[in-house]
Amino acid sequence: MNHLWRGRFVQSFRELMGGLDDEVEETLGTTLRTSDVLDACEGVSRDMLGKGRSRYLDVLSSDGVPAPEAVLDALASNLSRENLSQKLISELGTLDPMEVSRTSDRHQRYEAWKPLGVLVHITAGNSPIVAPMALVEGLLSGNINIMKISSNDGDFGMTVASELAKYPGIADHVYMLRIPSSDRDMMMSVLGRADCISAWGGEEAIASIREMAPRGVPFVTWGHKISFAYVEPYGMDVSTMDELARAICRNEQQSCSSPQCVLIDTESAEDVDLAARLLGEALDRAKTRYPLTPPDDAQAAEITAVTQVHRCDLFFRPGDVIEDADHTWRILVSYDTHFTPSPLFRTVWLSPLPRNGLVGALRGMRQYLQTAGVACSIEDLADVSDRLFAAGVGRVTPLGSMSESYTGEPHDGGYALPRFMRRISLRTDLDMGGVMTFQELRDPEPLHFDGPIQGKADYPPVPDGGTKVLMKSGGTTGEPVYCSYTAEDYRNYIVSPAVKSALAGGIDPDVDVVADLLRGGNLYGGLNAFISVFDNMSVPHLSIGGLEDTSLALHYAIKGRATVLLGAPSYIVRMFKDNEDTVRSYGRFRKVLYGGEMITDGQRAYLESMGIEVIRGMLYGANETGSMGYQCLHCQGNVYHLHSEIQHLEIVDTDSDTPVSEGEVGRLLFTGYRRVNGRTERYDIGDLGRWVPGRCPCGRSEPRFELMGRHGDVIRAGGTFFNFHRIARIVSDRFGYRGLMQIVMDRDDLHDRMTIRLDGSGLTVEEVSAALVEEYDSFTKTLPHSLMTLDVEDIGEEGFIMNAASMKLRNVVDKR
C-alpha cells in the first residue's frame, strides 16, 4: 500500500499532481451529503465488528499496534452512525449541517454550514486511530481531504480510508499520500492547495509547517499537551492509586490525556511520601496486567537523562527517586511544586500543590494543559474543578478514565467540525411561504425500495432495552401497534416536520395562540407530541385536549385568547355546533388546523360560516410513521406535500402491488428511510390517494398527493363499490348539509343494508336515495334493483361511533 488518490490505491502520485487542480475544481462543484458519510462510516463500523474483523486485526498486528482488539473496538464505536450523529448534533447542532435552513420561525433568515474546500491533514503517528478519525471529521465537514502521512506510518489508516472510499460519494474526497517531511517542495505544493490546514505535532514540527503554508489559510493545530492527576490527601487509598497506575501504564503515557505529573493538594512532605509509596505499589501491581512496551534507544536515553538530572538536583533540594528494580517505572518526587512534562514510559513527577496555588503554578503552561484526573469528594469537586479550569485545564475526569471520552466531547478546548467549516447566511424579500430548508425547493433524491409490502403485523417490536418515546396507534383499522421512537426519531419525524407544517400552514408565532383539542394520554401521540412542537416554535399554546364537555373546552380556549384551533374536524364542528352563540360572540377564532381525519366540504363550509378564514391540515401523520405530509397555503382540500426529507411514498393499485397510472387512486405505502426505531419499508398506512401532477405555486418541489380516504372508506356492497367521501360530497352539495356523517353497514336478511347517519339534517330516506341514484352510478345499479337497502338516521352527536383512543369519527362502521 503506497498512496490513495481519490480513494484508489496508486503506486506513485507525483505524475498525478498536474491534474489535481482540475479534480479539486470538479469535486468542489458537488456536495458531499452527510447522509452518505454516515452510511459509509456505519458500514465500515459493522465490517470491523463482523466479517471483516480479522482483516483489520491483521493489519493492526502487522503495524505493531499493541492491544489491536481494543483499538479496533474503539474505532468501530467512534464510526457508528449513532455516535457520529451525536457528534454532529453536539458540534454543529444538526444532522444536515450543509442544508440551508431557517433559523427563525418569525423571520426569513437562513443559515448553513459549508465546507472550507480542500482540507490538508498532517497527522501524527502516535495513535492508529488519529488518521481515520481525522479523515472522518474532514468528510463530515464536506471537505476534500488530502492527508499527509509519513513513509513509516503503518497501513491501518490507509486500509480504513480505502474501505470508506468504496461507498457512494466518498472516493473523490479522499487523498492519502506518503510524503517525507524532508520533501519540502512536495509539501509546499500540497499545502499551497489548502483552504485549511490541520496539523498534529510538536512545536518545531508545527512551526515548520506554518512556515510553508500560504498566508491567510486557516491553521488548526493539535499540538502536544500535558495532562496530570490532582489528588486530595484523603483520597490517597489503594483503589485510587490503582486507577492512577492504570492511567500511567495503559498506553505508556503516549496519549495527550495520559498523566505525566501527580499533584497532591497539600503542603506536607509526609503526604507526598505516602502518595509516592502507594503509587509505587500500584505500579508494581499494574505490571502484570499491562506489560511494558519498551522505549527505543532515544527514548530510553531521555528517560535516563531526566532521571539522573533529578538525582543531581536532590543535592540542592529535597526529593526522591523511586524506581522499580527492573526499571519498568519510576516516580520523580519533589517536595516543592514541580510541573513539567515527563519522558513518558511510566515516568511520572510527583509533588505538592495546594489548590490555592493552582492558577499561579500552572499559568505558564496554560496553552499546553489538557486533562486533569481528579480524586476528591463531592464537597470539594466544584472548588477544585473551578480552579483547574481557571488555570487553563480543558478536561476534568476521574483518574481511571483520563484517556476515555464520550461522543461529542470537546477536544483541546474546542470542536473540530466548526473549525473545518464556514457559517453562511441568507436573507430574502421573496415570500418563502414558511419554507424551512432549501431541500424543499429541490427535486427529491430518487429512492427505491422493493421489499414486501408491510402492515401492522410487520411493525417492529419495542426494543428490549426500552425506548425514548413510545406511542400507540389509535387502532382505527384493527389492533393497535406500539410505536417506538429514539430521541433522534422523535425530532426528525414528529417535532421538526410539524414545525415545518405549522409555518407552511400559516401559523404566525407573533400573533397566534393555539388551542390544542387533540386527545392525549393512553400513549396516543396527538396532544402530547404537539406540546413539544409548539414549545419548539415558542408559540403560545393551550393543551386542552378533546374533552367530552365541549363547552368546557371552548371556555378554556376563550380564556386563553386562542386564535387557532387544532383538532379533528368532527370534534371542532361538534364544539362549534354545541356552542354557536358563544363562538360567534368571541369572534377571535381565525384558523383551524385539522388532523387525524379528512375534512368534508360540508364541514369546511360550516367552519367558514363561523368566521374561520384559514382551514389547513396541520399535518398528515400517524403514530406508526410519524409525519408524512403537510399543506402549504396553495394546497386545497386534502392535497398534501410529501415530507420527502424523511419519507418515501409509493402509490400502488388497490388490487395489486403495481404503481398506479397518473391520476389513479391507489394505496399509500410509506418508507421512513431515516427512522432508527420503528423503521418500516413500504408500510401500508391504510389510506388511499393519488398523485397531484405539476409543481406547486408555492415554489416547493416536494411531490404532492391527494388523500382519497381509507381502505375502509371504500365499501363493497350489492356487487359493486361505494366511496364514503363521494357520498358525503353529494349530500353536502345537494342539501347543504354541513354536519357529521357516518355510514353503518350490516345485513337485512340476504341483502346488504347501508345506514347513513346524520346529525339533525331533517332529510328523509326518499330524498337522499333519489339524489344518490341520480348522481352516483353505484346506487343506480343497486337500489332500484333491490340489491341493497338504504336507511337514513338523524341522530344526536352522542349517537356517532368514535374511536376511543383518538376521538376520531369512524367514517364507516362495518358490522357485517
Disulfide bonds with the S-S distance in Angstrom:
none
